Amino acid sequence: MKKLFILFLFFPFFSFAKIEIKSVVVNGIGSTEQLAIESGLVEAVSQINGAKIAAEIKTSLSQTTTEEGSEVTKSFDKNVSKLTNGFVRSYKILSSNKDKNLYNVKLSVEISKFKKSVQTKRLRLAVVPFKASNTLKVNDTVKKFEGSITSQIENYLTQTRRFSLVDRSFLEEQTNELNFIADGAKTSMSNDEIAKLGNRIGTDYLIVGRVEKANSFITEKKSKVSDTVKKSLISNAVLTLRIIDVATTQIKFSDTYEKSMSSSIEKVAADLASSIGDEIINAIYPIRIVNASLTQVTLGQGGKTMATGDLFKVYQLGKRIKDVYTGESLGREEIEVATIQIKTIKPKTSEAQILESIIELSDAIQDKDAFIVRPFKKAKAIKAKAIKAKSQSVEKTQLIKKLKKESEEEW
């Protein structure tokens, strides 16, 4: 009895689904034994995963040759795993008979049945590895920034629990096409090509970007009262970023980011990733209030994307707004109703104190879809402003004391 084993081929969809192996016995009919086998495999897929997927498998298998011969059979056996996208795990021929001009085969087939995980309800994003622009000279600092900004954005978006991120290994085979898009050459590719590329990767949105600048250098500052020299590491970077909707091939978001600070290039990447992640999450999935009392609210987001002390504004959603020229939806009217401050952070939620509110949130929040929360001020910025204000206050006090002393001496 002839037994054939088909390698299990993984493709992006697998990363978003649980796999269960099902065995089924089917019959296949065709003008050749190979066509009869193909017919049986399509029937097996249809029984386990439905007619829609089976139709796609049939189209793929129909592209193979219908000629007879051992070499053709070997070629079919070798490539059938790719042609079925891993839906057929293995099969064996139980019997094969020829009646006049038709072959009738009986097959025992192992089929991969996919159960959607919770993550399949989330939007799928692919963060294409950031690369230096053609005009930027690549050095160690640029390479560090390329790797760091890509991983930092991935980590940030994963922490939000709003998206399913495509594993970077699935992007490697599409490197040339992805780089083509990242370079801004989207218009040189047809919409159909971009859509097919997104489907091959298994994503709803492509996040592509280019590093325009990444630099680190040491500055020296000599003390005015001694020979002491203070050295500081300064790093800065500039990048462009676009988000492409695979289904429509439209550029949904495009911006340029710039950051300079007294720290390493990796720290610059972390700060930029946080800013980029904030904009992405607030554009697609604004934070929602999941519970409220008289003095505090619970937000449906936590983890490393939040920080104790951060200030947020609460907005009540009003009527829908449309572009007067295109009729395209511009979202809904947003009416500011409260200011809150993060006090406690948990892995999936955050607790915030209500600082001021023009409505009673504990009552109004019964309609959770009517409110969204957007970042207002980061804790770091609030702390820096407080330190600056304190410093200015100290300087002012010292100046007053000095003037008072000078005045007393004159008398």
C-alpha positions in Angstrom: 0.0 0.0 0.0 1.4 3.3 -1.1 1.7 5.9 1.8 2.6 9.5 1.3 3.6 12.0 4.0 3.1 15.7 3.4 5.2 18.1 5.3 3.1 20.4 7.5 3.6 23.9 6.1 3.1 26.8 8.4 1.9 30.2 7.1 0.9 33.4 9.0 -2.7 32.4 9.7 -1.3 29.6 12.0 0.1 32.1 14.4 -3.5 33.3 15.1 -5.2 30.0 15.4 -5.2 26.7 17.4 -4.6 23.6 15.3 -6.5 20.3 15.7 -5.7 17.3 13.5 -8.8 15.5 12.0 -8.8 12.2 10.1 -11.3 11.6 7.3 -11.9 8.9 4.7 -12.9 10.2 1.2 -13.3 9.1 -2.4 -11.9 10.9 -5.4 -12.7 10.5 -9.1 -10.6 11.8 -12.0 -9.4 11.0 -15.5 -5.9 10.3 -14.1 -4.9 8.9 -10.7 -3.3 12.2 -9.8 -6.5 14.1 -10.5 -8.5 11.6 -8.5 -6.2 12.2 -5.6 -6.6 15.9 -5.9 -10.4 15.5 -6.0 -10.2 13.5 -2.8 -8.0 16.0 -1.0 -10.3 18.9 -1.9 -13.3 16.9 -0.6 -11.4 16.2 2.7 -10.6 19.8 3.2 -14.2 20.8 2.5 -15.5 18.4 5.1 -13.3 19.8 7.8 -12.7 23.4 7.0 -15.6 24.3 4.7 -16.3 24.9 1.0 -14.6 28.4 0.8 -11.2 27.1 1.8 -11.7 24.0 -0.3 -12.3 26.1 -3.3 -9.0 27.9 -2.8 -7.2 24.6 -2.4 -8.8 23.3 -5.6 -7.6 26.4 -7.5 -4.1 25.9 -6.3 -4.1 22.2 -7.1 -5.5 22.8 -10.6 -2.3 24.6 -11.5 -0.4 21.3 -11.4 0.2 19.3 -14.5 -2.3 16.6 -15.4 0.2 14.4 -17.3 1.0 10.9 -16.1 4.4 9.6 -15.2 6.5 8.8 -12.1 8.5 12.1 -12.3 5.3 14.1 -12.4 3.9 12.2 -9.5 7.1 12.8 -7.5 6.9 16.5 -8.3 3.3 16.6 -7.2 4.1 14.8 -3.9 6.9 17.2 -3.3 4.9 20.4 -3.9 1.5 19.5 -2.7 2.3 20.7 0.9 2.8 24.2 -0.5 -0.2 24.0 -2.8 -2.5 23.2 0.1 -1.0 25.8 2.5 -0.6 23.1 5.2 -4.3 22.2 5.3 -3.4 18.6 4.3 -1.1 17.1 6.9 -0.8 13.6 5.5 -2.7 11.1 3.4 -2.5 7.5 2.2 -4.2 5.7 -0.7 -6.4 2.9 0.7 -7.4 1.7 -2.8 -7.1 2.8 -6.5 -9.2 1.4 -9.3 -9.7 2.3 -13.0 -13.1 1.8 -14.4 -13.1 2.5 -18.2 -11.6 6.0 -18.4 -12.0 7.1 -14.8 -9.9 6.5 -11.7 -11.6 6.0 -8.4 -9.4 6.3 -5.3 -10.1 5.9 -1.6 -8.0 8.1 0.7 -7.4 8.3 4.4 -6.5 12.0 5.0 -5.3 13.9 8.0 -6.5 17.5 7.8 -5.5 20.5 9.9 -8.6 22.1 11.4 -8.1 25.7 12.7 -9.8 27.0 15.7 -9.7 30.8 16.0 -8.1 32.0 19.1 -9.2 35.2 21.0 -6.4 37.0 19.2 -8.0 36.6 15.8 -10.5 39.2 16.9 -7.7 41.7 17.1 -6.4 43.7 14.2 -3.3 42.1 12.8 -0.2 44.4 12.4 3.1 43.8 10.7 5.9 46.1 11.8 8.3 46.0 8.9 11.9 46.2 10.2 13.1 49.8 10.0 16.0 50.5 7.7 18.2 53.5 7.0 17.2 55.7 4.1 19.3 55.6 0.9 20.8 59.0 1.8 22.0 57.9 5.3 25.4 56.4 5.8 25.0 53.2 7.8 27.3 52.9 10.9 27.0 51.1 14.3 24.8 53.8 15.8 22.4 53.6 12.8 22.3 49.8 13.1 21.6 49.9 16.8 18.7 52.4 16.2 17.2 50.3 13.4 16.9 47.2 15.5 15.9 49.0 18.7 13.1 51.1 17.2 11.6 48.1 15.5 11.6 45.9 18.6 10.5 48.8 20.9 7.4 49.5 18.7 6.5 45.8 18.6 6.9 45.6 22.4 4.7 48.7 23.0 1.9 47.5 20.7 2.0 44.0 22.2 1.6 45.6 25.7 -1.6 47.3 24.6 -3.3 43.9 24.0 -5.2 45.5 21.2 -3.3 44.0 18.3 -2.0 40.6 17.0 1.5 41.2 15.7 2.8 39.1 12.8 6.0 37.3 13.8 9.0 39.0 12.1 10.1 35.6 10.6 7.1 35.7 8.3 8.3 39.0 6.8 11.7 37.7 5.7 10.5 36.0 2.5 8.9 39.3 1.4 11.9 41.6 2.2 12.2 43.0 -1.3 8.6 44.0 -1.7 8.4 45.4 1.8 11.5 47.5 1.3 10.0 48.7 -2.0 6.9 50.0 -0.1 9.0 51.4 2.8 11.1 53.4 0.4 7.9 55.3 -0.6 7.4 53.4 -3.9 3.9 52.3 -3.1 2.5 54.0 -6.2 4.8 51.9 -8.3 3.0 48.7 -7.1 -0.5 48.0 -8.1 -3.2 47.9 -5.4 -3.7 44.2 -6.2 0.0 43.5 -5.6 0.0 45.3 -2.2 -3.2 43.4 -1.2 -1.7 40.1 -2.2 1.4 40.9 -0.2 -0.6 41.7 2.9 -2.5 38.5 2.5 0.6 36.4 2.2 2.0 37.9 5.4 -1.4 37.6 7.1 -1.9 41.2 8.2 -4.5 44.0 8.2 -2.0 46.9 8.4 1.6 47.3 7.4 3.7 49.7 9.6 6.7 50.8 7.5 9.3 53.4 8.2 12.7 54.8 7.3 15.5 56.1 9.5 16.5 59.5 8.2 19.0 60.2 11.0 20.6 58.5 14.0 23.6 60.0 15.7 25.4 59.9 19.0 28.3 62.2 20.1 30.1 63.4 23.2 30.0 67.0 24.4 32.4 68.6 26.8 31.7 71.5 29.1 34.4 73.1 31.3 33.6 74.4 34.7 33.9 78.2 35.2 35.4 77.8 38.7 37.6 74.8 38.2 39.4 72.7 35.6 36.7 70.1 35.8 35.3 69.0 32.4 31.9 67.5 32.3 31.2 65.0 29.4 27.7 64.2 28.2 26.4 61.7 25.6 23.9 63.3 23.2 21.8 61.2 20.8 19.3 62.2 18.2 17.2 60.6 15.6 14.7 61.3 12.8 12.4 58.8 11.2 9.4 58.7 8.9 6.5 56.3 9.4 3.5 55.2 7.5 0.6 52.9 8.2 -0.9 51.2 5.2 -4.3 49.6 5.2 -3.8 46.3 3.2 -7.5 45.9 2.2 -7.7 49.4 0.6 -3.9 50.1 0.1 -4.6 53.5 1.5 -2.0 55.3 3.7 -4.0 55.7 6.9 -1.3 57.6 8.8 1.9 59.3 7.9 4.3 61.4 10.0 7.9 62.4 10.8 9.3 62.0 14.3 12.4 63.6 15.8 14.0 63.2 19.2 17.2 64.5 20.8 18.3 63.8 24.4 21.2 63.4 26.7 21.3 59.6 26.6 22.0 56.6 24.4 20.5 56.0 21.0 18.5 53.0 22.4 16.8 55.4 24.9 15.9 57.7 22.0 14.4 54.7 20.2 12.4 53.8 23.4 11.0 57.3 23.7 10.1 57.5 20.0 8.4 54.1 20.2 6.3 55.2 23.1 5.2 58.4 21.2 4.5 56.4 18.0 2.6 53.6 19.9 0.5 56.2 21.7 -0.6 57.8 18.4 -1.4 54.4 16.8 -3.4 53.1 19.8 -5.3 56.4 20.2 -6.1 56.6 16.5 -7.4 53.1 16.2 -8.3 52.0 19.8 -8.8 55.0 22.2 -8.7 54.0 25.8 -12.1 53.3 27.3 -13.5 53.6 30.9 -14.6 50.2 32.1 -15.8 51.2 35.5 -16.3 54.4 37.6 -17.1 55.5 41.2 -17.5 59.0 42.6 -13.7 59.6 43.0 -12.0 57.3 40.5 -12.3 55.4 37.2 -10.9 52.1 35.9 -9.4 52.2 32.4 -9.3 49.2 30.1 -5.5 49.5 29.5 -2.5 48.8 31.8 1.0 47.4 31.6 4.0 49.3 30.5 2.0 51.6 28.2 0.8 53.5 31.3 2.8 55.4 33.9 1.8 56.5 37.4 1.1 60.2 37.4 0.1 60.5 33.8 -2.8 62.9 33.1 -5.6 62.0 30.8 -8.7 63.9 29.4 -12.1 62.2 29.3 -14.2 63.0 26.3 -17.9 62.3 25.7 -18.6 61.3 22.1 -21.2 63.4 20.2 -22.6 63.3 16.7 -20.7 61.8 13.7 -18.8 64.2 11.5 -18.3 63.8 7.8 -15.9 65.5 5.3 -18.0 68.0 3.4 -16.2 67.2 0.1 -15.7 63.5 0.1 -18.5 62.4 2.5 -15.8 60.3 4.3 -16.4 59.8 8.1 -14.1 62.0 10.2 -15.1 60.4 13.4 -17.3 61.8 16.1 -17.5 65.0 18.0 -15.5 64.9 21.2 -16.6 67.0 24.2 -14.1 67.3 27.1 -15.8 66.4 30.4 -13.1 65.4 32.9 -9.4 65.2 33.8 -8.0 62.1 35.5 -4.6 61.0 36.8 -3.2 57.5 36.9 -2.6 56.2 40.4 -2.4 52.4 40.1 -1.3 50.2 37.2 -2.2 46.6 36.7 -1.2 44.2 33.8 -4.6 44.8 32.0 -6.2 47.8 33.7 -5.3 51.1 35.4 -7.0 53.0 38.3 -7.2 56.8 37.9 -8.3 59.6 40.3 -10.9 62.0 39.0 -9.3 65.5 39.4 -12.1 67.4 37.9 -15.4 66.6 36.0 -18.4 68.5 34.8 -20.6 65.4 34.9 -21.1 62.5 37.3 -19.0 59.8 35.6 -20.2 57.0 37.9 -23.8 57.5 36.4 -22.9 58.5 32.9 -20.4 55.7 32.3 -23.3 53.1 32.1 -23.1 53.8 28.4 -19.4 52.9 28.0 -19.3 53.5 24.3 -20.1 57.1 24.8 -16.7 58.0 26.4 -13.0 57.8 25.4 -9.8 58.7 27.2 -6.9 60.4 25.5 -3.4 61.3 26.9 -2.9 64.8 28.2 0.4 65.1 30.0 3.0 62.5 30.8 4.2 62.1 34.4 7.8 62.9 33.2 6.7 66.2 31.8 4.7 67.1 34.9 7.6 66.3 37.1 10.1 68.3 34.9 7.7 71.3 35.0 7.4 71.0 38.8 11.2 70.9 39.2 11.6 73.9 36.9 9.0 75.8 38.8 10.7 75.0 42.1 14.1 76.0 40.7 12.6 79.3 39.5 11.0 79.8 42.9 14.3 79.2 44.7 16.1 81.6 42.4 13.5 84.2 43.0 13.8 83.8 46.8 17.6 84.1 46.6 17.3 87.2 44.4 14.9 88.9 46.9 17.2 88.1 49.8 20.2 89.5 47.8 18.3 92.8 47.0 17.2 93.1 50.6 20.7 92.7 51.9 22.1 95.2 49.4 19.3 97.7 50.5 20.2 97.2 54.1 23.9 97.8 53.5 23.1 101.1 51.7 21.3 102.3 54.8 
